[in-house]
Amino acid sequence: MLQAARQGGAGVLGSLLTHWQQHAAREVVRCQCGQRMSSHGRRGKRLLTTLGTVPFARSLYQCEQCHQSRFPDDQRLDIINTTYSPGVRRLMARAGSQTDFEQAADDLRCYAGLKIEPREIERIAEEVGRQVEHWLGDEQVQILRRSTPLCPVLETDAKLYISFDGTGVPVRSNELVGRRGRQADGSARTRETKLGCVFTQVGLDKEGYPQRDPDSTTYVGAIESSALFGWRMYAEALRRGLSQAKTVIVLTDGARYNRTIVQTHFPDATHIVDLFHAYEHLTTLAQLRWGPETKAPKAWRDWLEAGKIDRLVRQAGKQLPTCAKSKKSALKELRYFQNNAAQMRYAEFREANLFVGSGVVEAGCRTVIGERLKQSGMRWSVRGANAIIALRCCILSGRFEDFWAARAH
Ligand SMILES: [Zn+2]
């Protein structure tokens, strides 16, 4: 019955398209060179739609001067150089962004009755991903040019959080030429993807802990330099209401390039270094001194939680390991605390009911990036990975329909 309904629907759609094609108001079609193009009859193509295949004959226009040809009907229907309707491309892109392309082909056959090769899903998902990248890129330029938000989006009391982190994505060997990595032989297998998120805090939960506005999280990400990523993050924060927010918090792991991004783009925000990262560094420091099984002394942990970093550094500095190599590493850890002292005033941050952990962006690294791009056996091109990352960020930020709506204009 479903198949019959689809076939019937495809027949109706075909008739509608023919009627539309024959009766739509004709405008003058101009070539890029400015010359008026003339009609040269119709050319047919078979369009795969969500109802099935529909034949479609559209008008061909040609320029007498430079012999360019165009299909204005294709332009209006958003089917230039493709035999997949926007509806089918939307399904292909979504399916291909969720799972590997073989699985996506199975899903589409099962859910939508569409028989499409995995390679085609890969091609279209990456193409749509690149279109999403362009759409977001254009938006970013506009936002940065105006340096005001597009529309008021923030509740008056909402606290705006900006958080970012990196995670490695396995890439093909030609993407790694000249890059040093963490493999035993100094080679690399992955490229760092930077992921950022923006969310708002509405208040406190019953137990008095800060509570995230459940649907407020949006993501941006790419394999790109930290300078470019800084601008991407900044534009997203502006879009989300950075300039209206009374309280802005940036949560990072305290790595140097993250501090640079904060200093460049969010100088007025409260910068907090993730407490759990700080804990890890404290444990490393203790283990350098007392061996691999040790925990950091209770006093150290208490000073850290209290944000008494000067005191922590002073005391830990008195107990440096004797071996030169460990001592060097320990001094590096101490510098981490010294450099981030102002971002570790945890008692004060807690008093102000702020989040002190970057759990949201870390979960994002797993769900947005890891679950799709870091499955076993995967090797990405940077271009392909960035397209899929753009797609996933767009979908998980709840903006995929906005993207298609923008294309329909
Ligand atoms: Zn021309």
Boltz pocket constraint, residues with backbone or C-beta under 6 A from the ligand:
constraints:
  - pocket:
      binder: B
      contacts: [[A, 31], [A, 32], [A, 33], [A, 34], [A, 35], [A, 63], [A, 64], [A, 65], [A, 66], [A, 67], [A, 68]]
      max_distance: 6.0
